[in-house]
Amino acid sequence: HRDLHSFPTRRSSDLLRISATPIERNRIVYAAWETGTGTTGLTPGIEWAQFSADVGHGHSDAQSGYYTSPSGAAVTYPALMPGDRGQLTMVFERMSGSIKPETRVIAKSGDASQFSGDGRLLKAGEAAYRPGLCGSSALPVCRWGDYSAASFDGANRIWVAGQYANSFTDPNAAPVFGRNWGTWIGRLATDR
């Protein structure tokens, strides 16, 4: 048993929220969660960690870090999956005032200490999320997302699922009544 709160935290938010199931593979546990990042105001970012699942093993084997978008956009709802060759893949959502909520994936090699760059776009956002409603006096704050997923299939592939804003924006039209989020599923080779 490890307490995720025990990792050193340079920046944090009021809410620790693990949106994807932590993964154990080859006696290593991997987890990621949303956090606030930035030195001048908080921007939604991602904190991640990996550590030995062996009881009595110290934290000397642990790795952890923060992932932020180089563009300053918010990054949220991560899910991690290790590959066969030591790389670590993360699926997440990215959004800002000019970026419609989209699903992205990024990987770091086994010898890299951190994720870097904006990653690769899996599915671009098609519209703003709940346009005309979010940020209005009727609905000043809108929830977005909550979940991403990643799974290794044993055949050198990682399957990922993430959310994006789709084009179903009419608040009066069934079936979604303006709750325009979609789920995108993709397959990745683990050697990328």
C-alpha positions as CSV (number, residue, x, y, z in Angstrom):
1,H,0.0,0.0,0.0
2,R,1.3,3.4,-0.9
3,D,-0.1,6.8,0.0
4,L,-0.1,9.0,-3.2
5,H,-0.1,12.0,-0.9
6,S,3.4,11.1,0.3
7,F,5.0,12.1,-3.0
8,P,6.7,15.5,-2.8
9,T,4.3,18.1,-4.2
10,R,5.5,21.5,-5.5
11,R,2.2,22.7,-6.6
12,S,-1.3,21.4,-5.8
13,S,-5.0,22.1,-6.0
14,D,-7.6,21.6,-3.4
15,L,-8.8,18.4,-5.0
16,L,-6.9,15.2,-5.6
17,R,-8.9,13.3,-8.2
18,I,-7.7,10.1,-9.8
19,S,-9.9,9.9,-12.9
20,A,-8.5,6.6,-14.3
21,T,-7.7,3.3,-12.5
22,P,-4.1,3.1,-11.3
23,I,-2.3,0.3,-13.2
24,E,0.1,-2.4,-11.9
25,R,2.3,-4.0,-14.4
26,N,5.5,-6.0,-13.7
27,R,5.3,-5.0,-10.0
28,I,5.3,-1.3,-10.8
29,V,2.2,0.8,-10.0
30,Y,1.4,3.8,-12.3
31,A,-1.2,6.6,-11.5
32,A,-2.0,10.1,-12.6
33,W,-4.4,12.8,-11.4
34,E,-5.5,16.3,-12.0
35,T,-3.8,19.1,-10.1
36,G,-3.2,22.9,-10.3
37,T,0.0,24.0,-11.8
38,G,1.8,27.2,-12.5
39,T,3.7,29.9,-10.6
40,T,1.3,32.7,-11.5
41,G,-2.2,31.4,-10.9
42,L,-3.4,27.9,-11.3
43,T,-3.8,26.1,-14.6
44,P,-5.3,22.6,-14.6
45,G,-2.4,20.2,-15.1
46,I,-1.4,16.6,-14.4
47,E,0.7,15.0,-11.7
48,W,1.9,11.4,-12.3
49,A,3.8,8.8,-10.3
50,Q,5.2,5.3,-10.6
51,F,6.6,3.2,-7.8
52,S,7.3,-0.4,-6.8
53,A,4.4,-2.5,-5.6
54,D,6.6,-4.7,-3.5
55,V,5.9,-4.3,0.2
56,G,8.8,-2.9,2.2
57,H,10.4,-1.3,-0.9
58,G,11.4,2.3,-0.2
59,H,10.5,5.3,-2.2
60,S,14.0,5.4,-3.8
61,D,12.5,3.6,-6.9
62,A,9.7,6.1,-7.2
63,Q,9.4,8.6,-10.1
64,S,6.9,11.4,-10.2
65,G,6.4,14.6,-12.0
66,Y,4.1,17.2,-13.5
67,Y,2.8,17.5,-17.0
68,T,1.7,20.9,-18.4
69,S,1.0,22.0,-21.9
70,P,3.7,24.1,-23.4
71,S,0.9,26.3,-24.9
72,G,-0.5,27.1,-21.4
73,A,-3.7,25.2,-22.2
74,A,-5.4,23.2,-19.4
75,V,-4.6,19.4,-19.4
76,T,-6.9,17.1,-17.5
77,Y,-8.2,13.6,-17.0
78,P,-5.1,11.5,-17.5
79,A,-4.8,7.7,-17.9
80,L,-1.4,6.0,-18.0
81,M,-0.3,2.7,-19.5
82,P,3.3,1.3,-19.6
83,G,4.4,-0.4,-22.8
84,D,6.7,-3.4,-23.5
85,R,9.9,-1.4,-23.9
86,G,9.8,0.8,-20.8
87,Q,7.9,3.7,-22.3
88,L,4.9,5.2,-20.5
89,T,1.9,6.4,-22.5
90,M,-0.7,9.0,-21.3
91,V,-4.0,9.9,-22.8
92,F,-5.6,13.2,-21.6
93,E,-7.8,16.1,-22.6
94,R,-6.5,19.5,-23.5
95,M,-8.6,22.8,-23.7
96,S,-8.4,26.5,-23.5
97,G,-10.3,29.6,-24.5
98,S,-9.1,29.0,-28.1
99,I,-8.8,25.2,-28.1
100,K,-12.0,23.2,-28.1
101,P,-11.9,20.2,-25.7
102,E,-9.8,17.5,-27.5
103,T,-8.2,14.2,-26.8
104,R,-4.4,13.8,-27.0
105,V,-1.8,11.2,-26.2
106,I,1.8,11.6,-25.2
107,A,4.6,9.1,-24.4
108,K,7.9,9.3,-22.5
109,S,10.7,6.8,-23.0
110,G,11.8,4.7,-20.1
111,D,14.9,6.7,-19.7
112,A,13.2,10.1,-19.8
113,S,12.3,11.7,-16.5
114,Q,9.3,13.7,-17.7
115,F,6.6,14.0,-20.5
116,S,7.4,16.9,-22.8
117,G,5.6,18.6,-25.7
118,D,1.9,18.8,-26.5
119,G,1.7,15.1,-27.6
120,R,-0.3,13.9,-30.5
121,L,-3.9,14.8,-31.3
122,L,-6.2,11.9,-31.4
123,K,-9.5,13.7,-31.8
124,A,-10.0,17.5,-32.2
125,G,-12.9,19.2,-30.5
126,E,-15.6,20.0,-33.0
127,A,-17.3,22.8,-31.1
128,A,-17.1,24.7,-27.8
129,Y,-18.5,22.8,-24.9
130,R,-22.2,23.8,-24.3
131,P,-21.9,27.1,-26.2
132,G,-24.2,29.8,-25.0
133,L,-24.7,28.0,-21.7
134,C,-21.3,27.7,-20.1
135,G,-20.1,30.9,-18.5
136,S,-23.6,32.4,-18.6
137,S,-25.5,33.6,-15.6
138,A,-27.7,30.5,-16.0
139,L,-24.8,28.1,-16.0
140,P,-21.6,30.0,-14.8
141,V,-19.5,26.8,-14.3
142,C,-19.8,23.7,-16.5
143,R,-18.4,20.3,-15.7
144,W,-16.2,18.7,-18.3
145,G,-15.0,15.2,-18.7
146,D,-14.2,13.0,-15.7
147,Y,-12.7,9.9,-17.2
148,S,-10.1,8.6,-19.6
149,A,-8.9,5.0,-20.0
150,A,-5.9,3.1,-21.3
151,S,-5.4,-0.6,-21.6
152,F,-2.6,-2.9,-22.9
153,D,-4.0,-5.8,-25.0
154,G,-0.9,-8.1,-24.8
155,A,-0.4,-7.9,-28.5
156,N,2.0,-4.8,-28.6
157,R,-0.9,-2.3,-28.6
158,I,-2.3,0.2,-26.1
159,W,-6.0,1.1,-26.4
160,V,-7.0,4.6,-25.2
161,A,-10.3,6.4,-24.6
162,G,-10.7,10.1,-24.1
163,Q,-13.4,12.8,-24.4
164,Y,-13.8,15.6,-26.8
165,A,-16.5,18.3,-27.5
166,N,-18.6,17.1,-30.4
167,S,-20.9,19.2,-32.6
168,F,-24.3,18.3,-30.9
169,T,-24.7,21.8,-29.3
170,D,-28.5,22.4,-29.6
171,P,-29.8,22.5,-26.0
172,N,-33.3,21.6,-27.2
173,A,-32.4,18.6,-29.3
174,A,-32.5,15.0,-28.2
175,P,-30.7,12.8,-27.4
176,V,-28.1,15.0,-25.6
177,F,-29.7,18.4,-25.1
178,G,-26.6,20.3,-25.6
179,R,-24.3,18.2,-23.5
180,N,-21.9,17.8,-26.4
181,W,-19.2,15.6,-25.2
182,G,-18.1,12.6,-27.2
183,T,-15.8,9.6,-26.5
184,W,-12.9,8.8,-28.8
185,I,-11.2,5.4,-28.8
186,G,-7.9,4.8,-30.4
187,R,-5.2,2.1,-30.7
188,L,-1.5,2.8,-30.5
189,A,1.5,0.6,-31.1
190,T,3.6,0.4,-27.9
191,D,6.9,1.1,-29.6
192,R,5.9,4.7,-30.5
